[in-house]
Amino acid sequence: MFSIQVLDKKQISSCLHMTFPRYRFAIEKSPCPVVVAMMFYGKPIGCVFAKFNPEKKHAFIYSLFVQKRYQKKGIGSSLLKRLEEELQKKDCQEISTVYTEGDFSKTIESILKKQNWEKPTSLEVLYELPRKSLSRLLSTSWVKKLSLPSYFQVTPWTNLSEEQVNELENEKPYPDDLSPFVKSPELMDEATSLALVRDGKICGWMLTFWQNENALVFNCFFVREELQKVGVGVAFLKESIQLCDEVYGKDRLKKIIAKSLPENASMIYFVENRLGPYLDKIIRNYQAKKTYLM
């Protein structure tokens, strides 16, 4: 009846429908995917997808799925336990995952707790603004009045000189999590990833990527502390959106997604209180991990 099976690369493709579309390509192209399936009379009814990095001895779980009719039978816990056993054979020292607050977050947390994972911590907050709400926001009187002083220049991040970048790295006026140097450069949208410059000095940045054809993610947004309370950040954001429309046309951008770190209390307060009426959705992501004693 029920059996657990570790899938080889040829078998993985038959189970990809059990994970999110955005993960399928990464799983197929991963040099070391680890996928465990629960079979019922030879057919998969649940699956956990992970990737393993042998150099870092770290594994990341993309997703865990069990068909609805087989839920609440301990299958999720069995899949995770078998996955961990397989990873430990590969000398894995740490495993982690990320999940979104929602209908299944309590179930996920329960499964992780049974396997003695560390207590999950807040990772990031995502704010979604659909085009209609974004247009309403940009037409408000207080946003219309905002503009960057003439002594600021907005330039593509990729156009910065090596000297400017080195100066920023040496000075490091930003927290580690808002560093522009740790984001995935291969995902960056060069047209809308911008730097705010004054007298040749980098004062802020706005790094973006397209989540899909019509949703632009503001992945890393920072302005120096002395500029945060005088409206420069919002004016910079406004210019970035206007530039996006100029480059791609107003028909492409249907939604923007802004990221904030949980410790960035001032950003969260501003977005949820000042921009709250225009938000379509607030998504809270959590991360969890487990370390194996060697």
Beta strands, then each sheet from edge to edge (+ up, - down):
strand 1: 2-7
strand 2: 33-40
strand 3: 43-53
strand 4: 58-66
strand 5: 94-100
strand 6: 121-130
strand 7: 152-156
strand 8: 194-198
strand 9: 201-210
strand 10: 215-223
strand 11: 255-260
strand 12: 281-291
sheet 1: 1+ 2- 3+ 4- 5- 12+ 6- 11+ 10+ 9- 8+ 7-
end
